[in-house]
Amino acid sequence: MLGDDLEDWLDESALMKRTFRNCAIIAGLIERRHPGKEKTGRQITMSSDLIYDVLYQHEPDHILIRATRRDAARGLLDIERLGDMLRRIRSHIVHQPLDRISPLAVPVMLDIGREPIFGEGRESAMADAADELMREALGQS
C-alpha cells in the first residue's frame, strides 16, 4: 500500500501542492514581495497551483516535482517511519470487513470529495452530511 497507491494519492493530494508552494518560492518561481507590492497568500497559492499543474502534466519528473515529492514524503507524512511501524505491527492487524461504514471512518468519509460551500448553507450542508453518515454507521438507515 505504501508503494503505488500512496504515490498516486500523494500526486493528487493538496499536500503536494502545499509543499510545492514552498519549493517554488525557494526556487524563485514565485515572489512574495515585489518592490512596492506584496502578494496575498491566495495569489501565491493560485500561482503555485498553476505552475504545479503545468509542470506535473508536462514534465512529471521535473526536479521541483521530485523535490516536492521528497519533501512531502519525508516532512509531513514521514513515510519511512510509517513503513517501519506497519512492518512491526503487520502480524497484529486484523482486517474485518463491515457491512456498513464504521463510526471511526465518518470524519474521513466527510473529507473525501469535499467541495467548498460558501455562505449560509455551509454549516447546514455539513451537519446534514454528518447526520446521514452517522445514521448509516449506526445502522439506522
DSSP file (Angstrom, degrees, kcal/mol; ACC not computed):
  #  RESIDUE AA STRUCTURE BP1 BP2  ACC     N-H-->O    O-->H-N    N-H-->O    O-->H-N    TCO  KAPPA ALPHA  PHI   PSI    X-CA   Y-CA   Z-CA
    1    1 A M      >       0   0    0      0, 0.0     5,-1.2     0, 0.0     0, 0.0   0.000 360.0 360.0 360.0 -33.0    0.0    0.0    0.0
    2    2 A L  T   5 +     0   0    0      3,-0.1    81,-0.1     4,-0.1    80,-0.0   0.547 360.0  62.2 -75.0  -4.1    2.9    2.4    0.7
    3    3 A G  T  >5S-     0   0    0      3,-0.1     4,-2.2     4,-0.0     5,-0.2   0.717 118.8  -9.3 -86.7-109.7    4.0    1.9   -2.9
    4    4 A D  H  >5S+     0   0    0      1,-0.2     4,-2.9     2,-0.2     5,-0.2   0.871 131.6  54.7 -64.4 -41.4    2.0    2.9   -5.9
    5    5 A D  H  >5S+     0   0    0      1,-0.2     4,-2.5     2,-0.2    -1,-0.2   0.923 111.6  44.8 -60.5 -44.2   -1.3    3.6   -4.1
    6    6 A L  H  ><S+     0   0    0     -5,-1.2     4,-3.1     2,-0.2    -1,-0.2   0.902 112.8  51.3 -67.4 -40.4    0.4    6.1   -1.8
    7    7 A E  H  X S+     0   0    0     -4,-2.2     4,-2.6     2,-0.2    -2,-0.2   0.927 111.2  48.2 -60.8 -44.6    2.3    7.7   -4.7
    8    8 A D  H  X S+     0   0    0     -4,-2.9     4,-1.3     2,-0.2    -2,-0.2   0.926 114.3  46.1 -61.7 -44.6   -0.9    8.1   -6.7
    9    9 A W  H  X S+     0   0    0     -4,-2.5     4,-0.8    -5,-0.2     3,-0.3   0.928 112.3  50.7 -63.6 -44.2   -2.7    9.6   -3.7
   10   10 A L  H >< S+     0   0    0     -4,-3.1     3,-0.8     1,-0.2     6,-0.5   0.907 107.2  53.4 -61.4 -43.0    0.2   11.9   -2.9
   11   11 A D  H 3< S+     0   0    0     -4,-2.6    -1,-0.2     1,-0.2    -2,-0.2   0.816 115.9  39.8 -62.5 -30.4    0.4   13.1   -6.5
   12   12 A E  H 3< S+     0   0    0     -4,-1.3    -1,-0.2    -3,-0.3    -2,-0.2   0.484  97.8 102.4 -96.5  -3.7   -3.3   14.1   -6.4
   13   13 A S  S XX S-     0   0    0     -4,-0.8     4,-1.0    -3,-0.8     3,-0.6  -0.375  77.6-124.6 -86.1 160.0   -3.4   15.5   -2.9
   14   14 A A  H 3> S+     0   0    0      1,-0.2     4,-2.7     2,-0.2     5,-0.2   0.722 107.0  73.9 -67.8 -22.0   -3.5   19.0   -1.7
   15   15 A L  H 3> S+     0   0    0      1,-0.2     4,-2.4     2,-0.2    -1,-0.2   0.901  94.2  50.2 -59.0 -42.3   -0.4   18.1    0.3
   16   16 A M  H <> S+     0   0    0     -3,-0.6     4,-2.9    -6,-0.5    -1,-0.2   0.925 111.9  46.8 -63.5 -44.5    1.7   18.1   -2.8
   17   17 A K  H  X S+     0   0    0     -4,-1.0     4,-1.8     2,-0.2    -2,-0.2   0.902 112.6  49.4 -66.1 -39.4    0.5   21.5   -3.9
   18   18 A R  H  X S+     0   0    0     -4,-2.7     4,-1.0     2,-0.2    -1,-0.2   0.905 115.0  44.3 -65.5 -40.4    1.0   23.0   -0.5
   19   19 A T  H  X S+     0   0    0     -4,-2.4     4,-1.7    -5,-0.2     3,-0.3   0.878 109.9  56.1 -70.5 -38.0    4.6   21.5   -0.4
   20   20 A F  H  X S+     0   0    0     -4,-2.9     4,-3.2     1,-0.2     5,-0.3   0.858  97.2  64.6 -61.9 -34.6    5.2   22.6   -4.0
   21   21 A R  H  X S+     0   0    0     -4,-1.8     4,-2.0     1,-0.2    -1,-0.2   0.925 104.4  45.0 -54.4 -46.6    4.4   26.2   -2.9
   22   22 A N  H  X S+     0   0    0     -4,-1.0     4,-2.4    -3,-0.3    -1,-0.2   0.904 113.3  49.9 -64.7 -41.6    7.4   26.3   -0.6
   23   23 A C  H  X S+     0   0    0     -4,-1.7     4,-2.4     1,-0.2    -2,-0.2   0.904 110.4  50.4 -63.6 -40.8    9.6   24.7   -3.3
   24   24 A A  H  X>S+     0   0    0     -4,-3.2     5,-2.2     2,-0.2     6,-1.1   0.876 111.1  48.4 -66.3 -38.0    8.5   27.3   -5.9
   25   25 A I  H ><5S+     0   0    0     -4,-2.0     3,-0.9    -5,-0.3    -2,-0.2   0.936 113.4  46.7 -66.9 -45.9    9.2   30.2   -3.5
   26   26 A I  H 3<5S+     0   0    0     -4,-2.4    -2,-0.2     1,-0.2    -1,-0.2   0.881 111.1  52.7 -62.6 -38.6   12.7   28.8   -2.7
   27   27 A A  H 3<5S-     0   0    0     -4,-2.4    -1,-0.2    -5,-0.2    -2,-0.2   0.592 115.8-116.7 -74.5 -10.1   13.4   28.2   -6.4
   28   28 A G  T <<5S+     0   0    0     -3,-0.9    -3,-0.2    -4,-0.6    -2,-0.1   0.605  81.2 122.3  85.5  11.3   12.4   31.8   -7.2
   29   29 A L  S   <S+     0   0    0     -5,-2.2     2,-0.4    -6,-0.2    -4,-0.2   0.783  77.5  36.3 -74.0 -26.4    9.5   30.9   -9.4
   30   30 A I  S    S-     0   0    0     -6,-1.1     2,-0.5    -9,-0.1    -2,-0.2  -0.992  73.0-153.3-130.2 131.4    7.2   32.9   -7.1
   31   31 A E        -     0   0    0     -2,-0.4     8,-0.2     1,-0.2     3,-0.1  -0.901   5.1-165.0-104.7 129.2    8.0   36.2   -5.4
   32   32 A R  S    S+     0   0    0     -2,-0.5     7,-2.8     1,-0.2     2,-0.5   0.907  81.6  32.6 -73.7 -43.2    6.1   37.0   -2.2
   33   33 A R  E     -A   38   0A   0      5,-0.2    -1,-0.2     3,-0.0     5,-0.2  -0.962  63.1-177.0-122.5 128.0    7.2   40.6   -2.3
   34   34 A H  E >   -A   37   0A   0      3,-3.1     3,-3.5    -2,-0.5     0, 0.0  -0.945  53.7 -78.7-115.0 141.7    7.8   42.7   -5.3
   35   35 A P  T 3  S+     0   0    0      0, 0.0     3,-0.1     0, 0.0    -1,-0.0  -0.127 119.3   2.0 -46.7 117.6    9.1   46.3   -4.8
   36   36 A G  T 3  S+     0   0    0      1,-0.1     2,-0.4     0, 0.0    -3,-0.0   0.240 126.2  70.3  90.5 -13.6    6.0   48.3   -3.8
   37   37 A K  E <   -A   34   0A   0     -3,-3.5    -3,-3.1     2,-0.0     2,-0.5  -0.999  57.7-162.0-140.0 139.8    3.6   45.3   -3.9
   38   38 A E  E     -A   33   0A   0     -2,-0.4    -5,-0.2    -5,-0.2     2,-0.2  -0.980  21.9-129.4-120.7 131.7    3.1   42.3   -1.7
   39   39 A K        -     0   0    0     -7,-2.8     2,-0.1    -2,-0.5    -2,-0.0  -0.495  22.2-122.5 -77.4 145.9    1.2   39.3   -2.9
   40   40 A T     >  -     0   0    0     -2,-0.2     4,-2.1     1,-0.1     5,-0.2  -0.395  26.9-107.7 -77.8 163.9   -1.6   37.9   -0.8
   41   41 A G  H  > S+     0   0    0      1,-0.2     4,-2.5     2,-0.2     5,-0.2   0.867 121.7  54.8 -59.0 -36.4   -1.5   34.3    0.3
   42   42 A R  H  > S+     0   0    0      2,-0.2     4,-2.6     1,-0.2    -1,-0.2   0.901 106.9  49.4 -66.2 -40.5   -4.3   33.5   -2.1
   43   43 A Q  H  > S+     0   0    0      2,-0.2     4,-2.3     1,-0.2    -2,-0.2   0.903 111.9  48.7 -65.0 -40.7   -2.3   35.0   -5.1
   44   44 A I  H  X S+     0   0    0     -4,-2.1     4,-2.7     2,-0.2     5,-0.2   0.918 112.2  48.9 -64.8 -43.1    0.8   32.9   -4.1
   45   45 A T  H  X S+     0   0    0     -4,-2.5     4,-2.8     2,-0.2     5,-0.2   0.923 110.8  49.8 -63.2 -44.7   -1.3   29.8   -3.8
   46   46 A M  H  X S+     0   0    0     -4,-2.6     4,-2.1     2,-0.2    -1,-0.2   0.924 113.4  46.8 -60.6 -44.4   -3.0   30.4   -7.2
   47   47 A S  H  X S+     0   0    0     -4,-2.3     4,-2.4     1,-0.2    -2,-0.2   0.933 114.5  45.5 -63.5 -46.9    0.4   30.9   -8.9
   48   48 A S  H  X S+     0   0    0     -4,-2.7     4,-2.7     1,-0.2    -2,-0.2   0.885 111.8  52.0 -68.3 -37.1    2.0   27.9   -7.3
   49   49 A D  H  X S+     0   0    0     -4,-2.8     4,-2.6    -5,-0.2    -1,-0.2   0.910 110.9  48.4 -63.1 -41.5   -1.0   25.6   -8.1
   50   50 A L  H  X S+     0   0    0     -4,-2.1     4,-2.2    -5,-0.2    -2,-0.2   0.931 113.3  46.1 -64.2 -46.5   -0.9   26.7  -11.7
   51   51 A I  H  X S+     0   0    0     -4,-2.4     4,-2.8     2,-0.2     5,-0.2   0.915 113.3  50.3 -63.3 -42.7    2.8   26.1  -12.0
   52   52 A Y  H  X S+     0   0    0     -4,-2.7     4,-3.3     1,-0.2     5,-0.3   0.945 110.2  49.4 -59.9 -49.3    2.5   22.7  -10.3
   53   53 A D  H  X S+     0   0    0     -4,-2.6     4,-2.1     1,-0.2    -1,-0.2   0.912 114.5  44.5 -59.0 -44.2   -0.4   21.6  -12.5
   54   54 A V  H  X S+     0   0    0     -4,-2.2     4,-2.5     2,-0.2     5,-0.4   0.939 116.5  45.5 -66.9 -47.1    1.6   22.5  -15.7
   55   55 A L  H  X S+     0   0    0     -4,-2.8     4,-3.1     1,-0.2     7,-0.2   0.935 114.4  48.1 -61.1 -46.2    4.8   21.0  -14.5
   56   56 A Y  H  < S+     0   0    0     -4,-3.3    -1,-0.2    -5,-0.2    -2,-0.2   0.883 115.2  45.3 -64.1 -38.0    3.2   17.8  -13.3
   57   57 A Q  H  < S+     0   0    0     -4,-2.1    -1,-0.2    -5,-0.3    -2,-0.2   0.906 126.9  26.5 -71.6 -41.7    1.2   17.4  -16.6
   58   58 A H  H  < S+     0   0    0     -4,-2.5    -2,-0.2     1,-0.2    -3,-0.2   0.707 138.2  18.0 -99.8 -22.2    4.1   18.1  -19.0
   59   59 A E    ><  +     0   0    0     -4,-3.1     3,-2.2    -5,-0.4     6,-0.2  -0.466  61.8 169.2-148.5  70.7    7.2   17.1  -17.0
   60   60 A P  T 3  S+     0   0    0      0, 0.0    -4,-0.1     0, 0.0    -3,-0.1   0.647  81.0  54.7 -63.9 -14.0    6.2   14.9  -14.1
   61   61 A D  T 3  S+     0   0    0     -6,-0.1    -5,-0.1     4,-0.1     5,-0.0   0.180  78.4 139.5-102.5  17.3    9.9   14.0  -13.4
   62   62 A H    <>  -     0   0    0     -3,-2.2     4,-2.6    -7,-0.2     3,-0.3  -0.246  65.7-115.7 -59.8 148.7   10.9   17.7  -13.2
   63   63 A I  H  > S+     0   0    0      1,-0.2     4,-2.4     2,-0.2     5,-0.1   0.840 115.9  51.2 -59.1 -35.5   13.4   18.4  -10.4
   64   64 A L  H  > S+     0   0    0      2,-0.2     4,-2.2     1,-0.2    -1,-0.2   0.858 109.5  49.8 -71.6 -34.0   11.0   20.6   -8.5
   65   65 A I  H  > S+     0   0    0     -3,-0.3     4,-2.6    -6,-0.2    -2,-0.2   0.917 112.8  47.6 -67.7 -42.4    8.3   17.9   -8.7
   66   66 A R  H  X S+     0   0    0     -4,-2.6     4,-2.4     2,-0.2    -2,-0.2   0.919 112.7  48.6 -63.8 -42.5   10.8   15.3   -7.4
   67   67 A A  H  X S+     0   0    0     -4,-2.4     4,-2.7    -5,-0.2    -2,-0.2   0.894 111.8  50.0 -64.1 -39.5   11.9   17.7   -4.6
   68   68 A T  H  X S+     0   0    0     -4,-2.2     4,-2.8     2,-0.2     5,-0.2   0.929 110.6  48.9 -63.9 -45.6    8.3   18.3   -3.7
   69   69 A R  H  X S+     0   0    0     -4,-2.6     4,-2.5     1,-0.2    -2,-0.2   0.913 113.3  47.8 -61.2 -42.8    7.5   14.6   -3.5
   70   70 A R  H  X S+     0   0    0     -4,-2.4     4,-2.4     2,-0.2     5,-0.3   0.925 113.1  47.6 -64.1 -45.3   10.6   14.0   -1.4
   71   71 A D  H  X>S+     0   0    0     -4,-2.7     4,-3.0     1,-0.2     5,-0.7   0.913 114.0  46.9 -62.9 -42.8    9.7   16.9    1.0
   72   72 A A  I  <>S+     0   0    0     -4,-2.8     5,-2.0     1,-0.2     6,-0.4   0.908 114.7  47.0 -65.8 -41.3    6.1   15.7    1.3
   73   73 A A  I  <5S+     0   0    0     -4,-2.5     6,-2.6    -5,-0.2     5,-0.4   0.867 123.9  31.8 -69.4 -36.5    7.1   12.1    1.9
   74   74 A R  I  <5S+     0   0    0     -4,-2.4    -2,-0.2     4,-0.2    -3,-0.2   0.871 125.7  36.7 -89.3 -39.7    9.8   13.0    4.5
   75   75 A G  I  <5S+     0   0    0     -4,-3.0    -3,-0.2    -5,-0.3    -2,-0.1   0.991 127.5  17.3 -82.0 -66.2    8.4   16.0    6.2
   76   76 A L  I   <S+     0   0    0     -5,-0.7    -3,-0.2    -4,-0.3    -4,-0.1   0.853 137.8  27.4 -83.4 -35.0    4.7   15.9    6.6
   77   77 A L  S   <S-     0   0    0     -5,-2.0    -4,-0.2    -6,-0.2    -3,-0.2   0.796  79.0-153.9 -96.1 -31.6    4.0   12.2    6.1
   78   78 A D     >  -     0   0    0     -6,-0.4     4,-2.1    -5,-0.4     3,-0.3   0.969  18.3-178.4  50.6  60.3    7.3   10.7    7.2
   79   79 A I  H  > S+     0   0    0     -6,-2.6     4,-2.9     1,-0.2     5,-0.2   0.823  72.3  59.8 -60.3 -35.8    6.6    7.6    5.0
   80   80 A E  H  > S+     0   0    0     -7,-0.3     4,-2.2     2,-0.2    -1,-0.2   0.942 108.8  42.4 -61.7 -47.1    9.8    5.8    6.1
   81   81 A R  H  > S+     0   0    0     -3,-0.3     4,-2.5     2,-0.2    -1,-0.2   0.885 113.4  53.7 -66.1 -37.4    8.7    5.8    9.8
   82   82 A L  H  X S+     0   0    0     -4,-2.1     4,-2.5     2,-0.2    -2,-0.2   0.925 108.9  48.8 -61.6 -44.5    5.2    4.8    8.7
   83   83 A G  H  X S+     0   0    0     -4,-2.9     4,-2.1     2,-0.2    -2,-0.2   0.907 111.1  50.1 -61.3 -42.9    6.5    1.9    6.7
   84   84 A D  H  X S+     0   0    0     -4,-2.2     4,-1.9    -5,-0.2    -2,-0.2   0.920 111.3  48.7 -61.3 -44.1    8.7    0.8    9.6
   85   85 A M  H  X S+     0   0    0     -4,-2.5     4,-1.9     1,-0.2    -2,-0.2   0.915 110.1  50.9 -64.0 -42.8    5.7    0.9   12.0
   86   86 A L  H  X S+     0   0    0     -4,-2.5     4,-0.8     1,-0.2    -1,-0.2   0.879 108.7  52.1 -63.8 -37.0    3.5   -1.0    9.6
   87   87 A R  H  < S+     0   0    0     -4,-2.1     3,-0.4     1,-0.2     4,-0.3   0.897 109.5  50.4 -64.3 -39.0    6.1   -3.8    9.3
   88   88 A R  H  < S+     0   0    0     -4,-1.9     3,-0.3     1,-0.2    -2,-0.2   0.866 118.7  36.1 -67.0 -36.0    6.3   -4.0   13.1
   89   89 A I  H >X S+     0   0    0     -4,-1.9     3,-2.1     1,-0.2     4,-0.6   0.397  83.4 109.1-100.0   3.8    2.6   -4.4   13.6
   90   90 A R  G >< S+     0   0    0     -4,-0.8     3,-1.0    -3,-0.4    -1,-0.2   0.861  80.4  47.6 -49.0 -45.5    1.8   -6.4   10.5
   91   91 A S  G 34 S+     0   0    0     -4,-0.3    -1,-0.3    -3,-0.3    -2,-0.1   0.588 109.6  55.4 -76.5  -8.2    1.0   -9.6   12.4
   92   92 A H  G <4 S+     0   0    0     -3,-2.1     2,-0.4     2,-0.0    -1,-0.2   0.437  83.1 100.9-102.3  -1.3   -1.2   -7.8   14.9
   93   93 A I    <<  -     0   0    0     -3,-1.0     2,-0.5    -4,-0.6    -3,-0.0  -0.726  53.0-163.8 -90.5 130.7   -3.6   -6.2   12.3
   94   94 A V        -     0   0    0     -2,-0.4     2,-0.6     2,-0.0    -3,-0.0  -0.961   9.7-147.9-114.7 119.4   -7.0   -7.9   11.9
   95   95 A H        -     0   0    0     -2,-0.5    -2,-0.0     2,-0.0     0, 0.0  -0.773  17.8-176.4 -88.2 120.8   -8.9   -6.9    8.8
   96   96 A Q        -     0   0    0     -2,-0.6     2,-0.1     2,-0.0    -2,-0.0  -0.917  17.7-143.2-121.8 103.9  -12.6   -7.1    9.5
   97   97 A P        -     0   0    0      0, 0.0     2,-0.3     0, 0.0    -2,-0.0  -0.427  20.4-153.2 -64.3 139.1  -14.9   -6.4    6.5
   98   98 A L        -     0   0    0     -2,-0.1     4,-0.1     1,-0.1     3,-0.0  -0.839  21.1-140.8-114.8 151.5  -18.0   -4.4    7.6
   99   99 A D  S    S+     0   0    0     -2,-0.3     2,-0.3     2,-0.1    -1,-0.1   0.508  90.6  19.9 -87.5  -4.0  -21.5   -4.3    6.1
  100  100 A R  S    S-     0   0    0     37,-0.1    37,-0.1    38,-0.0     2,-0.1  -0.938 102.6 -67.8-151.3 172.5  -21.7   -0.6    6.7
  101  101 A I        -     0   0    0     -2,-0.3    38,-0.1     1,-0.1    -2,-0.1  -0.363  50.4-119.1 -67.1 141.4  -19.4    2.4    7.4
  102  102 A S    >   -     0   0    0      1,-0.1     3,-1.7    -4,-0.1     4,-0.5  -0.575  15.4-126.6 -77.7 142.0  -17.5    2.3   10.7
  103  103 A P  G >  S+     0   0    0      0, 0.0     3,-0.9     0, 0.0    -1,-0.1   0.822 112.0  60.3 -57.5 -28.9  -18.3    5.3   13.1
  104  104 A L  G 3  S+     0   0    0      1,-0.2     4,-0.3     2,-0.1    -3,-0.0   0.718 100.7  55.3 -70.3 -19.2  -14.5    5.8   13.2
  105  105 A A  G <> S+     0   0    0     -3,-1.7     4,-2.7     1,-0.2     5,-0.2   0.534  79.4  94.3 -90.3  -6.7  -14.5    6.4    9.5
  106  106 A V  H <> S+     0   0    0     -3,-0.9     4,-2.3    -4,-0.5     5,-0.2   0.904  83.8  49.4 -55.9 -47.8  -17.1    9.2    9.5
  107  107 A P  H  > S+     0   0    0      0, 0.0     4,-1.2     0, 0.0    -1,-0.2   0.903 113.4  47.4 -60.1 -38.6  -14.5   12.0    9.6
  108  108 A V  H  > S+     0   0    0     -4,-0.3     4,-1.4     1,-0.2     3,-0.4   0.926 111.5  50.2 -66.3 -44.0  -12.6   10.5    6.7
  109  109 A M  H  < S+     0   0    0     -4,-2.7    -1,-0.2     1,-0.2    -3,-0.2   0.854 107.9  53.8 -63.6 -34.7  -15.7   10.0    4.7
  110  110 A L  H  < S+     0   0    0     -4,-2.3    -1,-0.2    -5,-0.2    -2,-0.2   0.814 109.1  49.6 -67.8 -28.9  -16.8   13.6    5.3
  111  111 A D  H >< S+     0   0    0     -4,-1.2     3,-1.6    -3,-0.4     2,-0.2   0.763  87.3  98.2 -82.7 -25.8  -13.4   14.8    3.9
  112  112 A I  T 3< S-     0   0    0     -4,-1.4    -4,-0.0     1,-0.3    -3,-0.0  -0.451 102.1  -1.9 -68.0 128.5  -13.5   12.7    0.7
  113  113 A G  T 3  S+     0   0    0     -2,-0.2    -1,-0.3     1,-0.2     2,-0.1   0.705  88.9 175.7  67.7  20.2  -14.6   14.7   -2.3
  114  114 A R    <   -     0   0    0     -3,-1.6    -1,-0.2     1,-0.0    -3,-0.1  -0.379  11.0-166.0 -64.0 129.7  -15.2   17.7   -0.1
  115  115 A E        -     0   0    0     -2,-0.1     2,-0.2     0, 0.0    -1,-0.0  -0.939  27.4-106.2-115.1 139.3  -16.2   20.8   -2.2
  116  116 A P        -     0   0    0      0, 0.0     2,-0.5     0, 0.0     6,-0.0  -0.444  31.6-165.9 -68.3 135.1  -16.2   24.3   -0.7
  117  117 A I        -     0   0    0     -2,-0.2     2,-0.3     2,-0.1     5,-0.1  -0.989   7.7-159.9-120.1 126.0  -19.6   25.7    0.1
  118  118 A F        +     0   0    0     -2,-0.5     3,-0.4     4,-0.1     2,-0.2  -0.748  47.4  20.2-107.2 153.8  -19.8   29.4    0.8
  119  119 A G  S >  S-     0   0    0     -2,-0.3     3,-1.1     1,-0.2     4,-0.3  -0.506 112.2 -31.5  94.0-161.2  -22.4   31.3    2.5
  120  120 A E  T 3> S+     0   0    0      1,-0.2     4,-0.7    -2,-0.2     3,-0.4   0.739 124.6  67.5 -70.0 -25.4  -25.1   30.3    5.0
  121  121 A G  H 3> S+     0   0    0     -3,-0.4     4,-2.7     1,-0.2    -1,-0.2   0.620  79.5  82.7 -73.5 -11.9  -25.6   26.8    3.5
  122  122 A R  H <> S+     0   0    0     -3,-1.1     4,-2.4     1,-0.2     5,-0.2   0.955  93.6  40.3 -60.2 -56.0  -22.2   25.6    4.6
  123  123 A E  H  > S+     0   0    0     -3,-0.4     4,-2.4    -4,-0.3    -1,-0.2   0.891 116.9  50.9 -62.2 -39.8  -22.9   24.6    8.2
  124  124 A S  H  X S+     0   0    0     -4,-0.7     4,-2.4     2,-0.2    -1,-0.2   0.922 110.8  47.9 -64.4 -44.7  -26.3   23.2    7.2
  125  125 A A  H  X S+     0   0    0     -4,-2.7     4,-2.4     2,-0.2    -2,-0.2   0.909 113.4  47.7 -63.9 -42.4  -24.8   21.0    4.5
  126  126 A M  H  X S+     0   0    0     -4,-2.4     4,-2.6    -5,-0.2    -1,-0.2   0.906 112.1  49.5 -65.9 -40.9  -22.0   19.7    6.7
  127  127 A A  H  X S+     0   0    0     -4,-2.4     4,-2.5    -5,-0.2    -2,-0.2   0.911 111.8  48.8 -65.1 -41.4  -24.5   18.9    9.5
  128  128 A D  H  X S+     0   0    0     -4,-2.4     4,-2.4     2,-0.2    -2,-0.2   0.922 112.8  47.2 -63.6 -44.4  -26.8   17.1    7.2
  129  129 A A  H  X S+     0   0    0     -4,-2.4     4,-2.4     2,-0.2    -2,-0.2   0.912 113.1  48.7 -64.2 -42.1  -23.9   15.0    5.7
  130  130 A A  H  X S+     0   0    0     -4,-2.6     4,-2.4     2,-0.2    -2,-0.2   0.915 111.5  49.6 -64.4 -42.8  -22.6   14.2    9.2
  131  131 A D  H  X S+     0   0    0     -4,-2.5     4,-2.4     2,-0.2    -2,-0.2   0.917 111.3  49.4 -62.1 -43.0  -26.0   13.1   10.4
  132  132 A E  H  X S+     0   0    0     -4,-2.4     4,-2.2     1,-0.2    -2,-0.2   0.917 112.1  47.6 -63.8 -43.7  -26.5   10.9    7.4
  133  133 A L  H  X S+     0   0    0     -4,-2.4     4,-2.7     2,-0.2    -1,-0.2   0.894 111.8  50.3 -65.0 -39.3  -23.1    9.2    7.8
  134  134 A M  H  X S+     0   0    0     -4,-2.4     4,-2.2     2,-0.2    -2,-0.2   0.908 109.5  50.9 -65.9 -41.0  -23.7    8.7   11.5
  135  135 A R  H  <>S+     0   0    0     -4,-2.4     5,-3.4     1,-0.2     4,-0.3   0.924 113.1  46.2 -60.8 -42.8  -27.1    7.1   10.8
  136  136 A E  H ><5S+     0   0    0     -4,-2.2     3,-1.2     3,-0.2    -2,-0.2   0.919 111.9  51.0 -65.0 -42.5  -25.5    4.8    8.3
  137  137 A A  H 3<5S+     0   0    0     -4,-2.7    -1,-0.2     1,-0.3    -2,-0.2   0.846 112.5  46.1 -63.5 -34.6  -22.7    3.9   10.7
  138  138 A L  T 3<5S-     0   0    0     -4,-2.2    -1,-0.3    -5,-0.2    -2,-0.2   0.421 116.8-113.6 -89.5   1.8  -25.1    3.1   13.4
  139  139 A G  T < 5S+     0   0    0     -3,-1.2    -3,-0.2    -4,-0.3    -2,-0.1   0.795  78.6 127.2  73.7  28.9  -27.3    1.0   11.1
  140  140 A Q      <       0   0    0     -5,-3.4    -4,-0.2    -6,-0.2    -1,-0.1  -0.136 360.0 360.0-109.0  36.8  -30.2    3.4   11.3
  141  141 A S              0   0    0     -6,-0.2    -1,-0.2    -5,-0.2    -5,-0.1   0.530 360.0 360.0 -53.0 360.0  -30.8    3.9    7.6
